Amino acid sequence: MAEQYAITGGTAREISASVESRVSDGTLRPGATLPPVRRLAEALGVSAGTVAAAYKELRGRGVVVTLGRGGTVVASAPVVTSRRPPRVPAGLRDLAGGHPDPACLPVLTPPARMEPVPGSHRAAPRLTQLEEAARAWFTRDQVPADSVTFAHGALDCIARLLSTELKPGDAVAVEDPGFHHLLDLVTALGLRMTPVAVDDEGIRPDALRVALRAGARALVCSPRGQSPSGARFTPARREQLLAVLGDFTDVLVVEDDHNADIAGADAVNLASGGLSRWAHVRTVSKHLGIDLRWAALACDPATLARHDGRMLLTSGWVSHILQATVEGLLTDPAVTRLVAGAADTYTTRREALIAALAGHGIPSHGASGLNVWVPVRDESAVVNGLRTRGWWTAAGTRFRIASPPAVRITTAALTTAEAGHLAQDLADVLEESQAVYGG
């Protein structure tokens, strides 16, 4: 088997580098089983301890995972590979990406002039005007804003929070179904995912308690516009979740409120619930522009110190040109009106598809956000069936850990007229799929 995968090396570092190279070039695909420790040791002429050390290093770096009797396998999204979405076939209506409608976004206007500075911005990484605007943004929705900082987008921020708080092998409670890039990120950091079931009101309290009792040291969740299901917290659910978290005060709670201004749902968050360790992350890519890789973070003082300490050692700060652009948009009344109109448009389009599906007896979920989540029996059959009818949708498998199959349909640019046509096509596909199973 070592020859089959061309694994070489005489030291733990050389063996791990060889495996990583085979994963990177595609020789070892996600899910591929590595040779047992003793068998590889015999093939390479090294001790079993050397191979075990190599596998441990690979696990710590998120390249492989150990499945008990299932052996050591390449991770589903190994850190050395890049899993990009498939290219949309020509001629298909793209409803798979989760992106906003460009017609609902403002034109970006970078600052006309930025004076040169001596040295760097490390001593003053945040523009005062943008920090004030961010504090007002958080305060508007009762998120405590005493400690505020910036990052290069939500995933950049969450990665830094988790990597400073946890060590490889620790468990993170994540939504199931959940945001596929976050699920990949947790694995890439060498952390373990503990799935928490989601319904229309967000993560379920009973499932959260099970995950925390199992040892999860952090929770990452979305208070509204949850991807892919569109779940949003209700006041009652918030109180239930806070009651559970009250028994686990050392757990870091990270809220990803990535589409706060266009989710079509009230601001109901855990950050205002008196938690000891918490972080509330907001971005502007969904309502101001996908190229604005900027995030605002409100959190407890200890979390802010750890985040900023790590950032100081890496990128140092977010570009002040980018910050000035975001500040101009956040404080522009015309942009504020545009965003409010976009929120209404997205709600209308999402609800139109849900109603059209219901007219065919098809249940779906989408209480907020830009997507509708449709439970199905066979994801591939539905995705391929809709493809033959001109629609490109997302199979739910990349969003799921243990939850049932479904497809995600992005409704951000789907007109109400198109919603009726799509619902009819989906009903036809499901009928054909049912006939196959029935036969």
N, C-alpha and C positions, 0 to 999 in steps of 0.2 A: 504493500500500500504506500510505503514511503516513496518507492520508485514511481508509482502511478501519479502521485501528486508532486514529485520532484522536490520533496522536502530534504534539505541537506543541513549540515552543520555539526560542529563538534562541541560547542558550548551552548548553554541555555540561550544566550543572546543571539547566537548565529541561527539556532533552530527557530526561535520566535521570529526573527527577521525573514527567514526563508518562508515560513507559513504566511506571514503578512504579505510578502511579495506575491505568493500564489493567490491569495485572496484579492489583492489589488489588480492582478492581471486577468482575473476571472477563471483561473484554473480551479480554484476552490470557490464554489458558489455558496450563497447563504443557505444554511441547512445541511451542508456537506459534513459528514462525520470524519473527524481526524482519527488516525490510527491510535489504538490503545497505547498507553504509556510504555508498557513493557515491550510490545511489538515494535514500536518505533525505536526504542532504545536498542534493541537487538539489531535492527536494520542499520542503524547509524553507528553501532559500536560504541555507545556511550552508556552511562549508568541511567537507571530508571529515574533517579533523583534529578539528573540534568534535564530530562524531557519534562518531568513534572514541574520543574522550575520554569521552563519555557512556556508551558501551558498556563501556569499561574500568571506569568507576565502578560500573556495574550488575553487572559480573562480580565485582568486589571485594566487593560487598555480598550476593552470593549470589542475586541476582534472575535472572540469565541465565547461561548457559554457552555456550562456543564449541566447535563440533564440527568444526573444520577446514572441509572442503568442504561440510559440512552447514549451515554458517552459524551465526549466533547465535540461540539459542532460549531460551525461558523455562524456567527450571530446573524439574525434576520436583517439587520442593517448595520454591518460592521463599519467601524469608524474609518477604515482605510478605503472605503468605496463611497461613491456618491450616487444616491438613488434619486434620480430626477423624474418628474412626471413624464409619461409617454407623450410624444408629439401628437397633436390633434390631427387626425386625417383630414385631407382636403375635402371641402364640401360639407363638413358636418357642423352643426350648431353646437358650440362648446358650452356645456353646462357642467363641467367637471372641475374647474380650477378653483372655485371659491373666491374669485376676484370681484371687486366692485365694478360697476358700470362706468366706463370712462366718461360718459355724458354727465355723470353725477359728481365728477371731481373738478376742483378748481384748477385753473392754469397756474403752474408754479412760477413764482417770480423771485429768483434769487436776489440778494442785495446788490445794488448797482455798484457799491464800493465797500471794500473792507481794507482798513489801514493795516500795513505790515506791523508785526509785533516783534520785539526783541526776545530771543529765546523761544520758549514754548508756552502753551496755555496750562501746563500742569498745576501751576500755583492758583489759577482761577479758571477751572475747567468749564464752568457754567455761566452763560450770559445771564446777567441779573434780570433783564426783562423777561426772558423765557422762563426762568425759575419762578418769577412772580406769576406768570401766566399759568404755569403748571400747578402751582399751589392753588390758584383760583379754580382751576379745572377739577382738582381733587376735592377741594372744600365744597364746591357746588353740590357734590354727591355724598357729603358727610364722610369722606375718607380723610383721616387725620393727615395733616400736611406739614408737621413740624420737621420731619426729616425727608428731604426730597433730593433725588439725584437723577442722572441721565445715563442712557446706554444706547447701543447701536441696534435697536429693535428688541422685540419681546424675547425671542429665543436666545439672543446674546445675553440679555439680562438674566434670564432663568438659568442658563448654563453657568453663569458666574455665581449666582446664588447657590445652586446645588453643589458646585465643585468646591466652594469655600465652606459649606456646611457639612457635607457628607464625604465619605471615603468610598472607593470602589468596593462593591459588594453590598453596600447599604441599600435599603428598600425605599422606594418613593411611591406613594399612593397616587394613581393617575386615573382619570376618567376612562370608562370603557362603555361605549366607544369614545374615542378621544382624538385630538389633533395629531395626525400621523407624524408630522415633523417633531413634535414633542416626544412621542413614543420612540422615535429613532434617536433623538438626542439623549434621552435617559440611558438607552442601551450603549450609545457611543461613549458616555461618561463612565461606563463600567458599573452602573447602578442597576439594581433589580426593580422591575415594575410590579406593583401590587395593584391589580385592577379594582376599581370601585364602580359599581353599576350606576347608571344614569337614567333618570326618567325626565319628564317634561319640566320638573322643578329643579333639575340639577342633580348633583351626586346624592345618593340615598344615604340617610343617616345610619341605617343598619349595616350597610356595606362598608361605610367609612369606619365604623367602630371595629368591624372584623379586621380591616386592613391595619388599623393602628394597633390593635391588640397583637397582630402578627409581627409588629416591629417596625412598621414604616416610620421613618424619621422626618419625612417631609410630605406635604400634600400640594399638588398643583391642580388647580381647578379654574373654571370659567364661570363668573357670576351671571353672564348673559351672552347671547349670541354664540353659544357653545358650538364648536365644530367637532363632529358633523351634525349633531342632533337638533341644534337650535334651542337647547334647554336654557332656562333662566331661573334664578333664585326667586322665590316668593318670600314675603316676610315670615310666614310660618316655617318654611324650610330653613331659612336663615337661623331662626331660634333653635330649631332641632339640631342643626349642625354645630352651632356654638355650644350647645349642651354636651355634645359628644367631645368636642375639642377641649372643653373645660377639664376633662379627665386626662388630657395628654398635653400639658402645658409646654413641654420641651419640643414639640413638633413645629417645624417651620411651615407656615401656611402661605402659599404663593397664589395670588389671584391674577389671572390673565384676562384683563378687561379690554381685549384688543380692538373691539369695535363699539366702544362705549357710546359714541354719539350717533350711531346709525343702527343699533341693535333693535330698536323698536320695543324696548322694555325698560321699565323703571330701574333706577340704580338701587340695587339691594346687594350689599356686600358684607363680607365677614370682617374686613379691615376695621370697621367701626365698632366691632364687638368686644374690644378690650383684650385681645389676644396678646400673649407675651412675645411671641415671635411671628412676625407677619411681613408680607410684602405685597403691594398692589401695583401691578404693571399696566401701563396704558401706552398704546402706539397710535400713530396717525395714518398709517399706510392704507387703511381701509376707507377712510373718509376724506383724506387730503391728498394722497398720492402714493402709489406703491413704491416709488423710488426714494421716499423719505424714510431712511433707515434710522429712526430715532424713537426712543422710548423714554417715558417718564416713570420713575419709580418712587413711590411713597412707602416707607417701612419704619420699623423700630430702629432706634439708634445703633444697636449692635449689628443688625443686618446691614445697615448703610455703611458702617465702618468696614465691615468685611468685604462688601461689594466694591467700595471705592478703593480700598487698599489693594485688591487684586487688579482693578482696572488701572490704577496708577502704574503698576508694573508691566502692563501690556500696552493697550492702545493709548492710555493716558487720558484722553478726553474725546468727546464727540466734536467733529468739525464745527467751528464757530460759523462758517458760512452756512452749513446745514441748519444750525440752531437759529440763525437770523432768519432764514427762510421760513422755518416752522413758526417762529414767533410772529412774523408778519401775517401768516395765515390764521393763526389762532386768535389774533386780535382784530381781524378785519371783519366788520359787520356784514359786508356783502358775502363773504365766505361762510359766516355763521348762518346766514339765511339759506345759502345753497345747501349746506349740510343738513339743515332742518328739513328742507324739501326732499333731499335724498333719503332721509330716514323714512319719510312718509311713502315715498316711491317704493322703497325696498319692502316695506310692510305690505303695501298693496299687492305687489307682485308675488311675495311669498304666500300670502293668504289666498290669492287667486288660484295658485296651483293646488294648495291644500284642499280648497273647496271643490276644484275640478276633479281631483282624485276621489274625494269623498262621494261625488256624484256617481262614480263608477264602483263605489263600495271598497275603495282602496284606502286603508288607514295610513297615515303618515304623521311625522313629527316636524315641528318648526315653529315653536312658540316665539322665537326671536331670531335675529341674525339674517344671513344671506343664503342659507341653504335649507333644503327640505330633506329629511331622512325617511326613506321608504323601506320598511321591512319586506323582504322577499325570501323565497325558498332557495333560489339558485341565482347568485349574483351574476355569474358569467352569462347565463341564458338571458337575463334581463338586459345587461349591458350590450351584449352582441345583438339582441333583438332590436333594441332602440337604435343601435348603430345602423342597422339596415334601413331604418326609417328616417335617418338623417340627424339623430341626436347623439351627442357624445357625453356620457355620464360617468360617474366615478363608482367603481365597485367598492363596497364597504370593507373589504378584507384588510386594506392598509390602515383602517381606523380602529379595527377591533382587536381585542385580546381574547375574551371569552364570551362576548355578547353575540347574539344571533345575527345572521347575515342580513344585509340591507344594501341599498344604493343611495349615494348622496347626489342630489340635484341642486346645482347653484341657480338661484332664481333672480340674482341681482339684475341681470339684463333681459330676463324673460318677460315679454309683454303679456298682458292678460289674455289677448287673443291666442298667443302661442301656448299659453297654459292649457287651454281647452284641447288643442291639437295634441299636445304632449300627453295629457291625461288619457285621451282616447288611444293613442299609440301604446302607452304603457299597459292599459287594460287589455289590448289585443295581445301584447307580448305575454302577459301573465296568463291569459286564457290558453295561448299556444303551449306555454310551459306546463300548465296544469294538465293539458291533454297528453303531453308526453309522459308526465308522471303517472297519470291515470291509466295510460296504455300499457 
